Amino acid sequence: MALPELRFSVSVGGLLGLSAGEDRRTQEALMPFVTIILREGRSVEQKREMVKAVTEAIARTTNAKPEAVHIVVHDEPATNIGSGGLLLADK
């Protein structure tokens, strides 16, 4: 089975960096949350690798602890994604 064309969207909200004086409650309230929307078809192993790489990148660039980074992956069928006025299923 061929892997679907790579199309994804990522949005990140939350922690942009904390000063040394900010307490843990502030840090917990501002944890980075990442939403990734993918066209369905990737294996669990591919998603594991992606989550690990994204976690490392977010932690490194926001000074967050890796365990504070939360990622949600949405697998969407081609019938639920549109581009250029057409569903991907119709391309």
WOTAKA-V375684 format. One record per helix or strand. SS is the DSSP state (alpha for helix, beta for strand). FROM is the first residue (numbers start at 0). LEN is the number of residues. Records with the same first field share a line. If there is no record, write none. Layout:
SS = FROM-LEN + FROM-LEN
This chain:
beta = 7-6 + 32-7 + 69-7 + 81-2 + 85-2
alpha = 23-6 + 43-19 + 65-3 + 77-3 + 87-3
